[in-house]
Amino acid sequence: MSYLNKRDYKQVEIEDLMEGMELKTEVVNRYGNVLLPEGMVLQDIEKVKQLLDLHNIRSVRVKVDNSINTSFLDDLIRPDEYIDSDELEELQLNMEVENFKADLSEVKEELQANFEKILKGETVEQSEFQDNIKKILEIFKGSLNVFQLLERMKNYDDLTYAHSQNVALISYAIGKWLDLSQEQLTDLTLSGLLLDIGKMQVPVELLNKREKLTHDEILECQKHAIYGHQLIKNYSFVSEVVKQTVLLHHERMDGSGYPMGLKGDKIPLLARILAIADVYNALTSERPYREKKTPFNAIKIMEQEYVEKLDAKILYIFLQRIGNCFIGQTVELSNGSVGKIIFIPKQNLYRPIIQIKNSDTILDLSQPANKDIEIIDFK
């Protein structure tokens, strides 16, 4: 028996791929993003080859039983013209964004139904939230880099539900970076889904107010953490860790948070993680009283204004890792240029290095000569 017959796959060079071949394993790029899923039957083969070539992938594993006889490989037709690599990457990302939207929309509908039951004090089955958590975590199997996808969503509708979903996703990413246990990751994800349920008991005119809130209005909005805890405290399937995390996700390391004014390590770990995810998503989301910040503006604000308020160790890990998530991202600059982020300097996380599109020009935003150039949009 030959070596190939001892296994159900073979490694095939991309130039030898043919329609009808089935992938044995998923194909990921160097950032961990899934380009092609496991079990995919290859169609539109030239686009597949161009996609793989774009990401410098030279071979993939295909199932032997579904492979086309390689004696026909010499007869492959190789066209002289190829789709522009930028257009191909944009097409792939747009497809991924649409799938991402569909996944989140499904979770949002179920989350809304669950929230309404909780508000009425009705029974909510543990399996309902477990299904939502499973769907949230399934999103990571499609793409490990949810941050670019979240940025591409733009003005996703329904502030409360979108924020909860986003915070759940961001918190899960942080938890993975911290090597939390599966139980902790599940609790963290559920906490993210539930963190703002209390806002549904805050007058909607306060949440949507464009003018500066009065002192009493601020206090009323801050009560959402207590309201949330009260709403979920009698559900036995929600762990005490989750209930505590929802209550305390606005506490701050310097004691300036609410509702209890806790400091430092007295704030539970998951609440400290949720606080970072909550701040980041709030900064990068549209609000009635301000426009959204770009991720790099958010990184700058968090690095400069939140070091004493958020857990500095976790914040540093988050800022380092999230910056790298945007390598390869196409951005528009304030000087009218468009380019791709190619490097994130450790000392200037919010001032990346960018290669200008259709040019060999490399622009280091951390250099004094470029201090007035800002990233104004993500493409």
Contacts in CASP RR format, 6 or more apart in sequence:
PFRMAT RR
TARGET T0000
AUTHOR 0000-0000-0000
METHOD contacts of the structure
MODEL  1
MSYLNKRDYKQVEIEDLMEGMELKTEVVNRYGNVLLPEGMVLQDIEKVKQ
LLDLHNIRSVRVKVDNSINTSFLDDLIRPDEYIDSDELEELQLNMEVENF
KADLSEVKEELQANFEKILKGETVEQSEFQDNIKKILEIFKGSLNVFQLL
ERMKNYDDLTYAHSQNVALISYAIGKWLDLSQEQLTDLTLSGLLLDIGKM
QVPVELLNKREKLTHDEILECQKHAIYGHQLIKNYSFVSEVVKQTVLLHH
ERMDGSGYPMGLKGDKIPLLARILAIADVYNALTSERPYREKKTPFNAIK
IMEQEYVEKLDAKILYIFLQRIGNCFIGQTVELSNGSVGKIIFIPKQNLY
RPIIQIKNSDTILDLSQPANKDIEIIDFK
4 10 0 8 1.000
4 64 0 8 1.000
5 64 0 8 1.000
7 64 0 8 1.000
8 24 0 8 1.000
8 63 0 8 1.000
8 64 0 8 1.000
8 65 0 8 1.000
9 24 0 8 1.000
9 25 0 8 1.000
9 61 0 8 1.000
9 62 0 8 1.000
9 63 0 8 1.000
9 64 0 8 1.000
10 61 0 8 1.000
10 62 0 8 1.000
10 64 0 8 1.000
10 67 0 8 1.000
11 59 0 8 1.000
11 60 0 8 1.000
11 61 0 8 1.000
12 21 0 8 1.000
12 59 0 8 1.000
12 60 0 8 1.000
12 61 0 8 1.000
12 62 0 8 1.000
12 67 0 8 1.000
13 58 0 8 1.000
13 59 0 8 1.000
14 49 0 8 1.000
14 52 0 8 1.000
14 53 0 8 1.000
14 57 0 8 1.000
14 58 0 8 1.000
14 59 0 8 1.000
14 60 0 8 1.000
15 49 0 8 1.000
15 76 0 8 1.000
15 78 0 8 1.000
16 70 0 8 1.000
16 73 0 8 1.000
16 76 0 8 1.000
17 42 0 8 1.000
17 45 0 8 1.000
17 48 0 8 1.000
17 49 0 8 1.000
17 60 0 8 1.000
17 62 0 8 1.000
18 42 0 8 1.000
18 45 0 8 1.000
18 68 0 8 1.000
18 72 0 8 1.000
18 73 0 8 1.000
18 76 0 8 1.000
19 42 0 8 1.000
19 43 0 8 1.000
19 44 0 8 1.000
19 45 0 8 1.000
19 68 0 8 1.000
20 41 0 8 1.000
20 42 0 8 1.000
20 43 0 8 1.000
20 66 0 8 1.000
20 68 0 8 1.000
21 41 0 8 1.000
21 42 0 8 1.000
21 62 0 8 1.000
21 63 0 8 1.000
21 66 0 8 1.000
21 67 0 8 1.000
21 68 0 8 1.000
22 39 0 8 1.000
22 40 0 8 1.000
22 41 0 8 1.000
22 42 0 8 1.000
22 62 0 8 1.000
22 63 0 8 1.000
22 66 0 8 1.000
23 36 0 8 1.000
23 37 0 8 1.000
23 38 0 8 1.000
23 39 0 8 1.000
23 40 0 8 1.000
23 42 0 8 1.000
23 60 0 8 1.000
23 61 0 8 1.000
23 62 0 8 1.000
23 63 0 8 1.000
24 38 0 8 1.000
24 39 0 8 1.000
24 61 0 8 1.000
24 62 0 8 1.000
24 63 0 8 1.000
25 38 0 8 1.000
25 60 0 8 1.000
25 61 0 8 1.000
26 34 0 8 1.000
26 36 0 8 1.000
26 37 0 8 1.000
26 38 0 8 1.000
27 34 0 8 1.000
27 35 0 8 1.000
27 36 0 8 1.000
27 52 0 8 1.000
27 57 0 8 1.000
27 60 0 8 1.000
28 34 0 8 1.000
28 35 0 8 1.000
28 144 0 8 1.000
29 35 0 8 1.000
29 55 0 8 1.000
29 57 0 8 1.000
30 55 0 8 1.000
30 56 0 8 1.000
31 144 0 8 1.000
31 145 0 8 1.000
31 324 0 8 1.000
31 325 0 8 1.000
31 327 0 8 1.000
31 328 0 8 1.000
32 144 0 8 1.000
32 145 0 8 1.000
33 143 0 8 1.000
33 144 0 8 1.000
33 145 0 8 1.000
34 141 0 8 1.000
34 142 0 8 1.000
34 143 0 8 1.000
34 144 0 8 1.000
35 51 0 8 1.000
35 52 0 8 1.000
35 55 0 8 1.000
35 57 0 8 1.000
35 92 0 8 1.000
36 48 0 8 1.000
36 51 0 8 1.000
36 52 0 8 1.000
36 60 0 8 1.000
37 142 0 8 1.000
39 63 0 8 1.000
41 66 0 8 1.000
42 48 0 8 1.000
42 62 0 8 1.000
46 79 0 8 1.000
46 82 0 8 1.000
47 83 0 8 1.000
47 88 0 8 1.000
50 82 0 8 1.000
50 83 0 8 1.000
50 85 0 8 1.000
50 88 0 8 1.000
51 88 0 8 1.000
51 89 0 8 1.000
51 92 0 8 1.000
52 58 0 8 1.000
52 60 0 8 1.000
54 85 0 8 1.000
54 88 0 8 1.000
54 89 0 8 1.000
86 330 0 8 1.000
86 357 0 8 1.000
90 330 0 8 1.000
93 148 0 8 1.000
93 152 0 8 1.000
96 142 0 8 1.000
96 143 0 8 1.000
96 149 0 8 1.000
97 149 0 8 1.000
97 152 0 8 1.000
97 153 0 8 1.000
99 142 0 8 1.000
100 139 0 8 1.000
100 143 0 8 1.000
100 146 0 8 1.000
100 149 0 8 1.000
100 152 0 8 1.000
100 153 0 8 1.000
101 153 0 8 1.000
101 156 0 8 1.000
103 135 0 8 1.000
103 138 0 8 1.000
103 139 0 8 1.000
104 139 0 8 1.000
104 153 0 8 1.000
104 156 0 8 1.000
104 162 0 8 1.000
104 165 0 8 1.000
106 135 0 8 1.000
107 132 0 8 1.000
107 135 0 8 1.000
107 136 0 8 1.000
107 165 0 8 1.000
108 158 0 8 1.000
108 161 0 8 1.000
108 162 0 8 1.000
108 165 0 8 1.000
110 128 0 8 1.000
110 131 0 8 1.000
110 132 0 8 1.000
111 132 0 8 1.000
111 161 0 8 1.000
111 164 0 8 1.000
111 165 0 8 1.000
111 193 0 8 1.000
112 158 0 8 1.000
112 161 0 8 1.000
114 124 0 8 1.000
114 128 0 8 1.000
114 129 0 8 1.000
114 132 0 8 1.000
115 161 0 8 1.000
115 197 0 8 1.000
115 200 0 8 1.000
117 123 0 8 1.000
117 124 0 8 1.000
118 124 0 8 1.000
118 197 0 8 1.000
118 231 0 8 1.000
118 232 0 8 1.000
118 235 0 8 1.000
119 197 0 8 1.000
119 200 0 8 1.000
119 201 0 8 1.000
119 231 0 8 1.000
121 231 0 8 1.000
124 235 0 8 1.000
126 237 0 8 1.000
129 190 0 8 1.000
129 193 0 8 1.000
129 237 0 8 1.000
129 238 0 8 1.000
132 193 0 8 1.000
133 186 0 8 1.000
133 189 0 8 1.000
133 190 0 8 1.000
133 193 0 8 1.000
136 165 0 8 1.000
136 168 0 8 1.000
136 169 0 8 1.000
136 172 0 8 1.000
136 189 0 8 1.000
136 193 0 8 1.000
137 172 0 8 1.000
137 185 0 8 1.000
137 189 0 8 1.000
139 146 0 8 1.000
139 169 0 8 1.000
140 146 0 8 1.000
140 169 0 8 1.000
140 172 0 8 1.000
140 173 0 8 1.000
143 149 0 8 1.000
145 325 0 8 1.000
146 169 0 8 1.000
146 170 0 8 1.000
146 173 0 8 1.000
147 170 0 8 1.000
147 173 0 8 1.000
147 295 0 8 1.000
147 322 0 8 1.000
147 325 0 8 1.000
147 326 0 8 1.000
148 325 0 8 1.000
148 326 0 8 1.000
148 329 0 8 1.000
148 378 0 8 1.000
150 166 0 8 1.000
150 169 0 8 1.000
150 170 0 8 1.000
150 281 0 8 1.000
150 284 0 8 1.000
151 284 0 8 1.000
151 295 0 8 1.000
151 329 0 8 1.000
151 378 0 8 1.000
152 378 0 8 1.000
153 162 0 8 1.000
155 286 0 8 1.000
156 162 0 8 1.000
159 207 0 8 1.000
159 285 0 8 1.000
160 196 0 8 1.000
160 199 0 8 1.000
160 200 0 8 1.000
162 285 0 8 1.000
163 196 0 8 1.000
163 281 0 8 1.000
163 282 0 8 1.000
163 285 0 8 1.000
164 192 0 8 1.000
164 193 0 8 1.000
164 194 0 8 1.000
164 195 0 8 1.000
164 196 0 8 1.000
164 197 0 8 1.000
165 193 0 8 1.000
166 277 0 8 1.000
166 281 0 8 1.000
166 285 0 8 1.000
167 192 0 8 1.000
167 195 0 8 1.000
167 196 0 8 1.000
167 274 0 8 1.000
167 277 0 8 1.000
167 278 0 8 1.000
167 281 0 8 1.000
168 189 0 8 1.000
168 190 0 8 1.000
168 191 0 8 1.000
168 192 0 8 1.000
168 193 0 8 1.000
170 277 0 8 1.000
170 280 0 8 1.000
170 281 0 8 1.000
171 188 0 8 1.000
171 189 0 8 1.000
171 191 0 8 1.000
171 192 0 8 1.000
171 273 0 8 1.000
171 274 0 8 1.000
171 277 0 8 1.000
172 185 0 8 1.000
172 188 0 8 1.000
172 189 0 8 1.000
173 321 0 8 1.000
174 273 0 8 1.000
174 276 0 8 1.000
174 277 0 8 1.000
174 314 0 8 1.000
174 317 0 8 1.000
174 318 0 8 1.000
175 184 0 8 1.000
175 185 0 8 1.000
175 188 0 8 1.000
175 273 0 8 1.000
176 185 0 8 1.000
177 317 0 8 1.000
177 318 0 8 1.000
177 321 0 8 1.000
178 273 0 8 1.000
178 314 0 8 1.000
178 317 0 8 1.000
180 188 0 8 1.000
184 270 0 8 1.000
187 239 0 8 1.000
187 241 0 8 1.000
187 242 0 8 1.000
187 245 0 8 1.000
187 270 0 8 1.000
188 245 0 8 1.000
188 270 0 8 1.000
188 273 0 8 1.000
188 274 0 8 1.000
190 238 0 8 1.000
190 242 0 8 1.000
191 241 0 8 1.000
191 242 0 8 1.000
191 245 0 8 1.000
191 246 0 8 1.000
191 249 0 8 1.000
191 270 0 8 1.000
191 271 0 8 1.000
191 274 0 8 1.000
192 245 0 8 1.000
192 246 0 8 1.000
192 274 0 8 1.000
192 277 0 8 1.000
194 228 0 8 1.000
194 232 0 8 1.000
194 238 0 8 1.000
194 242 0 8 1.000
194 246 0 8 1.000
195 245 0 8 1.000
195 246 0 8 1.000
195 249 0 8 1.000
195 274 0 8 1.000
195 278 0 8 1.000
196 224 0 8 1.000
197 227 0 8 1.000
197 228 0 8 1.000
197 231 0 8 1.000
197 232 0 8 1.000
197 246 0 8 1.000
198 224 0 8 1.000
198 225 0 8 1.000
198 227 0 8 1.000
198 228 0 8 1.000
198 231 0 8 1.000
199 207 0 8 1.000
199 221 0 8 1.000
199 224 0 8 1.000
199 227 0 8 1.000
201 224 0 8 1.000
201 227 0 8 1.000
201 228 0 8 1.000
201 231 0 8 1.000
202 220 0 8 1.000
202 221 0 8 1.000
202 223 0 8 1.000
202 224 0 8 1.000
202 227 0 8 1.000
203 220 0 8 1.000
206 213 0 8 1.000
206 217 0 8 1.000
206 220 0 8 1.000
206 221 0 8 1.000
207 221 0 8 1.000
207 288 0 8 1.000
208 288 0 8 1.000
209 217 0 8 1.000
209 288 0 8 1.000
209 289 0 8 1.000
210 288 0 8 1.000
210 289 0 8 1.000
211 289 0 8 1.000
212 289 0 8 1.000
213 221 0 8 1.000
222 250 0 8 1.000
222 258 0 8 1.000
222 259 0 8 1.000
223 259 0 8 1.000
225 246 0 8 1.000
225 247 0 8 1.000
225 248 0 8 1.000
225 249 0 8 1.000
225 250 0 8 1.000
225 258 0 8 1.000
225 259 0 8 1.000
226 247 0 8 1.000
226 259 0 8 1.000
228 246 0 8 1.000
228 247 0 8 1.000
229 243 0 8 1.000
229 246 0 8 1.000
229 247 0 8 1.000
232 238 0 8 1.000
232 242 0 8 1.000
232 243 0 8 1.000
232 246 0 8 1.000
233 243 0 8 1.000
241 268 0 8 1.000
241 270 0 8 1.000
242 270 0 8 1.000
244 268 0 8 1.000
244 270 0 8 1.000
244 271 0 8 1.000
245 268 0 8 1.000
245 270 0 8 1.000
245 271 0 8 1.000
245 274 0 8 1.000
247 259 0 8 1.000
247 271 0 8 1.000
248 259 0 8 1.000
248 260 0 8 1.000
248 262 0 8 1.000
248 267 0 8 1.000
248 268 0 8 1.000
248 271 0 8 1.000
249 271 0 8 1.000
249 274 0 8 1.000
249 275 0 8 1.000
249 278 0 8 1.000
250 257 0 8 1.000
250 258 0 8 1.000
250 259 0 8 1.000
250 275 0 8 1.000
250 278 0 8 1.000
251 257 0 8 1.000
251 258 0 8 1.000
251 260 0 8 1.000
251 261 0 8 1.000
251 262 0 8 1.000
251 267 0 8 1.000
251 271 0 8 1.000
251 275 0 8 1.000
252 261 0 8 1.000
252 267 0 8 1.000
252 275 0 8 1.000
252 309 0 8 1.000
252 310 0 8 1.000
253 263 0 8 1.000
253 264 0 8 1.000
253 267 0 8 1.000
253 272 0 8 1.000
253 308 0 8 1.000
253 309 0 8 1.000
253 310 0 8 1.000
253 311 0 8 1.000
253 312 0 8 1.000
254 263 0 8 1.000
254 308 0 8 1.000
254 309 0 8 1.000
255 261 0 8 1.000
255 262 0 8 1.000
255 263 0 8 1.000
255 264 0 8 1.000
256 309 0 8 1.000
257 309 0 8 1.000
264 311 0 8 1.000
267 275 0 8 1.000
267 311 0 8 1.000
272 310 0 8 1.000
272 311 0 8 1.000
272 314 0 8 1.000
273 311 0 8 1.000
273 314 0 8 1.000
275 310 0 8 1.000
275 311 0 8 1.000
276 302 0 8 1.000
276 310 0 8 1.000
276 311 0 8 1.000
276 314 0 8 1.000
276 315 0 8 1.000
276 318 0 8 1.000
279 302 0 8 1.000
279 306 0 8 1.000
279 310 0 8 1.000
280 298 0 8 1.000
280 302 0 8 1.000
280 318 0 8 1.000
280 322 0 8 1.000
283 292 0 8 1.000
283 293 0 8 1.000
283 297 0 8 1.000
283 298 0 8 1.000
283 301 0 8 1.000
283 302 0 8 1.000
284 292 0 8 1.000
284 293 0 8 1.000
284 294 0 8 1.000
284 295 0 8 1.000
284 298 0 8 1.000
285 292 0 8 1.000
286 292 0 8 1.000
293 301 0 8 1.000
294 375 0 8 1.000
294 376 0 8 1.000
294 377 0 8 1.000
294 378 0 8 1.000
295 322 0 8 1.000
295 323 0 8 1.000
295 326 0 8 1.000
295 378 0 8 1.000
296 323 0 8 1.000
296 326 0 8 1.000
296 349 0 8 1.000
296 350 0 8 1.000
296 351 0 8 1.000
296 352 0 8 1.000
296 375 0 8 1.000
297 350 0 8 1.000
297 375 0 8 1.000
299 319 0 8 1.000
299 322 0 8 1.000
299 323 0 8 1.000
299 349 0 8 1.000
299 350 0 8 1.000
300 349 0 8 1.000
300 350 0 8 1.000
302 310 0 8 1.000
302 315 0 8 1.000
302 319 0 8 1.000
303 315 0 8 1.000
303 319 0 8 1.000
303 349 0 8 1.000
303 350 0 8 1.000
306 315 0 8 1.000
307 315 0 8 1.000
319 349 0 8 1.000
320 346 0 8 1.000
320 349 0 8 1.000
323 344 0 8 1.000
323 349 0 8 1.000
323 352 0 8 1.000
324 344 0 8 1.000
326 341 0 8 1.000
326 344 0 8 1.000
326 352 0 8 1.000
327 341 0 8 1.000
327 342 0 8 1.000
327 343 0 8 1.000
327 344 0 8 1.000
328 340 0 8 1.000
328 341 0 8 1.000
328 342 0 8 1.000
329 340 0 8 1.000
329 341 0 8 1.000
329 378 0 8 1.000
329 379 0 8 1.000
330 338 0 8 1.000
330 339 0 8 1.000
330 340 0 8 1.000
330 357 0 8 1.000
330 378 0 8 1.000
330 379 0 8 1.000
331 338 0 8 1.000
331 339 0 8 1.000
331 340 0 8 1.000
331 341 0 8 1.000
331 354 0 8 1.000
331 375 0 8 1.000
331 377 0 8 1.000
331 378 0 8 1.000
331 379 0 8 1.000
332 338 0 8 1.000
332 339 0 8 1.000
332 375 0 8 1.000
332 376 0 8 1.000
332 377 0 8 1.000
332 378 0 8 1.000
332 379 0 8 1.000
333 339 0 8 1.000
333 354 0 8 1.000
333 363 0 8 1.000
333 373 0 8 1.000
333 374 0 8 1.000
333 375 0 8 1.000
333 376 0 8 1.000
334 372 0 8 1.000
334 373 0 8 1.000
334 374 0 8 1.000
334 375 0 8 1.000
334 376 0 8 1.000
335 373 0 8 1.000
337 356 0 8 1.000
337 357 0 8 1.000
337 363 0 8 1.000
338 356 0 8 1.000
338 357 0 8 1.000
338 379 0 8 1.000
339 354 0 8 1.000
339 355 0 8 1.000
339 356 0 8 1.000
339 357 0 8 1.000
340 354 0 8 1.000
340 355 0 8 1.000
340 357 0 8 1.000
341 352 0 8 1.000
341 353 0 8 1.000
341 354 0 8 1.000
342 352 0 8 1.000
342 353 0 8 1.000
342 354 0 8 1.000
342 355 0 8 1.000
342 362 0 8 1.000
343 352 0 8 1.000
343 353 0 8 1.000
344 352 0 8 1.000
344 353 0 8 1.000
345 351 0 8 1.000
345 352 0 8 1.000
345 353 0 8 1.000
345 364 0 8 1.000
345 366 0 8 1.000
347 366 0 8 1.000
348 365 0 8 1.000
348 366 0 8 1.000
351 364 0 8 1.000
351 365 0 8 1.000
351 366 0 8 1.000
352 365 0 8 1.000
352 375 0 8 1.000
353 362 0 8 1.000
353 363 0 8 1.000
353 364 0 8 1.000
353 365 0 8 1.000
353 366 0 8 1.000
354 362 0 8 1.000
354 363 0 8 1.000
354 365 0 8 1.000
355 361 0 8 1.000
355 362 0 8 1.000
355 363 0 8 1.000
356 362 0 8 1.000
356 363 0 8 1.000
363 370 0 8 1.000
363 373 0 8 1.000
364 370 0 8 1.000
365 373 0 8 1.000
365 375 0 8 1.000
END
